[in-house]
Amino acid sequence: IFPEAMEENIHRKKVALVIDAMENSEGLEKILHELTEYKVRGTFFVNGEFIRRYPEKTKLIAESENDCGSLFYTSSDLVENNYIIDKEFITRGLARNEDEFFSATGKELSLIWHAPYYHDTELIKDSAKSAGYEYISAFNEFSDRITYERAKDKKEEYLSASEIISKISDELYDGMVISVTIGKADGTRKDYVYQKLDLLISAIIESGYEITDVQGLK
């Protein structure tokens, strides 16, 4: 029995939970409370706009026991907003976010990142890689950024927070990175996943997975 138990523990399936701090801090304290309550360590990706708007909230994140990566210095979509993207633009943007995070918290960001909204190109990822950054992709099939208005205009499927959590639970796999965004989207929604983070965490654990930060998947 003992060797079998050890083998099960060694090969236990893991998923990483990442929290994206973009432009809104609503719900941060609840998120930090839920992570502590369930003894879960996640990864916060912090955007420059968030740091500039909420330096004290940024410090609160940095002082928690969670890992912190970069979400670039601007919250604009790098793919859809007609930026002239080259290697210098990406490396300077990452460096600027490092400096602003350190100024607000006195701590360093981990050398992991993703582009705003996870919209990227090979040029964007390769440019950051040359600066020592590892790009992190997340599972984004179901989004609470889809509002009633967006669902109607773009004919996209609107899902409640509970429906999103249920669908994520059905799609779980070993090594999965699950993204949750702090705050509300522009538009109207009934609820958001961050408001029901305890349900998401419970669903993952009940499915037999261990929750870790991005570094823990390695």
Disulfide bonds with the S-S distance in Angstrom:
none
